[in-house]
Amino acid sequence: MAARDLYIKKTAQYKEMLQEGKKYFSPHFILYVLSKETSREYAKLGISVPKKHIKQAIKRNRIKRVLREIWRKREQKGLLDLFIIVKKDITAIKYDTISKEVNNKCDKILS
């Protein structure tokens, strides 16, 4: 399994997540979750950081790196594809706070 296989890349996959996925809200994120019955052995992640909320590319890229790292460290339970949309500028928030918010929301979704 290559690292590129762990992420949602195609527009069609994003559209499917938005249309068929279940929507959850947190203070800083909108999460779309889609349970797929496939032969895959891993879940996929998609991230969107709108330029409307965070103007500088360096900040948007940092947020994406942080979210990918949280996803990588998280123990995957089930084949839930996750699409995260950032609602606000979270560049001033520490890694631990972001990690707790994402992990708590994912745990609630899975339970």
C-alpha positions as CSV (number, residue, x, y, z in Angstrom):
1,M,0.0,0.0,0.0
2,A,1.5,3.3,-1.1
3,A,1.0,6.5,0.8
4,R,-0.9,8.0,-2.2
5,D,-3.5,5.2,-1.8
6,L,-4.5,6.6,1.7
7,Y,-5.9,9.8,0.4
8,I,-8.9,10.9,-1.7
9,K,-7.5,12.4,-4.9
10,K,-10.1,12.4,-7.6
11,T,-12.9,14.9,-8.0
12,A,-15.5,12.1,-8.4
13,Q,-14.5,10.7,-5.0
14,Y,-14.9,14.1,-3.4
15,K,-18.3,14.5,-5.0
16,E,-19.4,11.1,-3.8
17,M,-18.3,12.0,-0.3
18,L,-20.3,15.2,-0.4
19,Q,-23.5,13.6,-1.8
20,E,-23.6,10.3,0.0
21,G,-21.5,10.9,3.1
22,K,-22.9,11.7,6.5
23,K,-22.2,15.2,7.7
24,Y,-20.8,16.0,11.2
25,F,-19.9,19.4,12.7
26,S,-17.2,20.4,15.2
27,P,-16.1,23.9,16.2
28,H,-13.4,24.1,13.5
29,F,-14.3,21.4,11.0
30,I,-17.0,19.9,8.9
31,L,-16.5,16.1,8.5
32,Y,-18.1,13.9,5.9
33,V,-18.0,10.2,6.6
34,L,-18.7,7.5,4.1
35,S,-18.7,3.8,5.0
36,K,-17.7,1.7,1.9
37,E,-18.0,-2.0,1.6
38,T,-15.0,-2.7,-0.6
39,S,-12.0,-5.0,-0.7
40,R,-9.7,-2.3,0.6
41,E,-7.9,-2.8,3.8
42,Y,-7.6,0.9,4.7
43,A,-9.7,4.0,5.1
44,K,-9.1,7.1,2.9
45,L,-8.8,10.8,3.9
46,G,-9.6,14.0,2.0
47,I,-8.8,17.5,3.3
48,S,-10.1,20.9,2.1
49,V,-8.7,24.1,3.4
50,P,-10.6,26.9,1.6
51,K,-8.6,30.0,0.5
52,K,-11.7,32.0,1.6
53,H,-10.8,31.3,5.2
54,I,-7.0,31.1,5.1
55,K,-5.4,33.3,2.5
56,Q,-1.7,32.3,2.7
57,A,-0.7,29.0,1.1
58,I,1.9,28.3,3.7
59,K,-0.7,28.3,6.4
60,R,-3.1,26.1,4.4
61,N,-0.3,23.6,3.7
62,R,0.6,23.5,7.4
63,I,-3.0,22.7,8.4
64,K,-3.1,19.9,5.8
65,R,0.2,18.5,7.1
66,V,-1.1,18.5,10.7
67,L,-4.4,16.8,9.7
68,R,-2.6,14.1,7.7
69,E,-0.3,13.5,10.6
70,I,-3.2,13.1,13.0
71,W,-4.8,10.7,10.5
72,R,-1.6,8.7,10.2
73,K,-1.2,8.3,13.9
74,R,-4.8,7.4,14.6
75,E,-5.6,3.8,15.0
76,Q,-8.1,3.0,12.2
77,K,-11.2,1.2,13.2
78,G,-13.4,0.2,10.3
79,L,-13.3,1.3,6.6
80,L,-14.7,4.9,7.1
81,D,-13.6,7.3,4.5
82,L,-13.2,10.8,6.0
83,F,-13.4,14.2,4.3
84,I,-12.4,17.2,6.5
85,I,-13.3,20.8,5.5
86,V,-11.7,23.5,7.7
87,K,-14.2,26.1,8.7
88,K,-12.0,28.7,10.4
89,D,-8.4,29.7,10.6
90,I,-6.8,27.2,13.0
91,T,-3.2,28.2,12.5
92,A,-2.9,29.7,16.0
93,I,-4.3,26.5,17.6
94,K,-1.8,24.0,18.9
95,Y,-1.4,20.5,17.5
96,D,-2.7,18.8,20.7
97,T,-5.9,20.8,20.6
98,I,-6.6,20.0,16.9
99,S,-5.7,16.3,17.5
100,K,-8.1,16.0,20.4
101,E,-10.9,17.7,18.5
102,V,-10.5,15.4,15.4
103,N,-9.9,12.2,17.4
104,N,-12.9,12.9,19.8
105,K,-15.2,13.5,16.8
106,C,-14.0,10.4,15.0
107,D,-14.5,8.3,18.2
108,K,-18.1,9.6,18.6
109,I,-18.8,8.8,14.9
110,L,-17.5,5.2,15.3
111,S,-19.4,4.5,18.5
